[in-house]
Amino acid sequence: MQDEVDELTEAWARERPDLELGPVAVFSRISRLARHLDLARREAFTAHEIESWEFDVLAALRRAGSPYELSPGRLLRATLVTSGTMTNRVDRLADRGFVERHPDPDDRRGVIVRLTREGKDAVDGAFTALIEAEKSLLAELPAADQEELATLLRRLLAPFG
């Protein structure tokens, strides 16, 4: 079975036989797959009327377990955004009724961000849709191959922390 990346690498091999093109064969496919994943994420989130950044914050709260709350600092670490960006995002999510702010019982100056029932429903629905979309992207690979691919990608990503 040949794909467009095979054609691309064959053309480069003809024009630049001095180069090892293994990385092109791997990363061109990863790049194309990332585009399909991005479209699947967008569709799953749009169907549940949330944006990608909203999903990231809501999912971090959902993964925290009941009562689905985190400090803003922990949300920052979970979503890798700046403090100002997180404040803006929490404000916008609160306006939509997806999160609430509560005083931090351990720090009088701090707050805790808690997922509301509406936020939980939104993130659960979007995550379910996303999993179904991701399953369809992997449908051509048997379970054992999916596990092997996950292992190989884990090894590839390990140096990046």
Rosetta blueprint (number, residue, H / E / L):
1 M L
2 Q L
3 D L
4 E H
5 V H
6 D H
7 E H
8 L H
9 T H
10 E H
11 A H
12 W H
13 A H
14 R H
15 E H
16 R L
17 P L
18 D L
19 L L
20 E L
21 L L
22 G H
23 P H
24 V H
25 A H
26 V H
27 F H
28 S H
29 R H
30 I H
31 S H
32 R H
33 L H
34 A H
35 R H
36 H H
37 L H
38 D H
39 L H
40 A H
41 R H
42 R H
43 E H
44 A H
45 F H
46 T H
47 A H
48 H L
49 E L
50 I L
51 E L
52 S H
53 W H
54 E H
55 F H
56 D H
57 V H
58 L H
59 A H
60 A H
61 L H
62 R H
63 R H
64 A L
65 G L
66 S L
67 P L
68 Y L
69 E E
70 L E
71 S L
72 P H
73 G H
74 R H
75 L H
76 L H
77 R H
78 A H
79 T H
80 L L
81 V L
82 T L
83 S H
84 G H
85 T H
86 M H
87 T H
88 N H
89 R H
90 V H
91 D H
92 R H
93 L H
94 A H
95 D H
96 R L
97 G L
98 F L
99 V E
100 E E
101 R E
102 H E
103 P E
104 D E
105 P L
106 D L
107 D E
108 R E
109 R E
110 G E
111 V E
112 I E
113 V E
114 R E
115 L E
116 T L
117 R H
118 E H
119 G H
120 K H
121 D H
122 A H
123 V H
124 D H
125 G H
126 A H
127 F H
128 T H
129 A H
130 L H
131 I H
132 E H
133 A H
134 E H
135 K H
136 S H
137 L H
138 L L
139 A L
140 E L
141 L L
142 P L
143 A H
144 A H
145 D H
146 Q H
147 E H
148 E H
149 L H
150 A H
151 T H
152 L H
153 L H
154 R H
155 R H
156 L H
157 L H
158 A H
159 P H
160 F H
161 G L
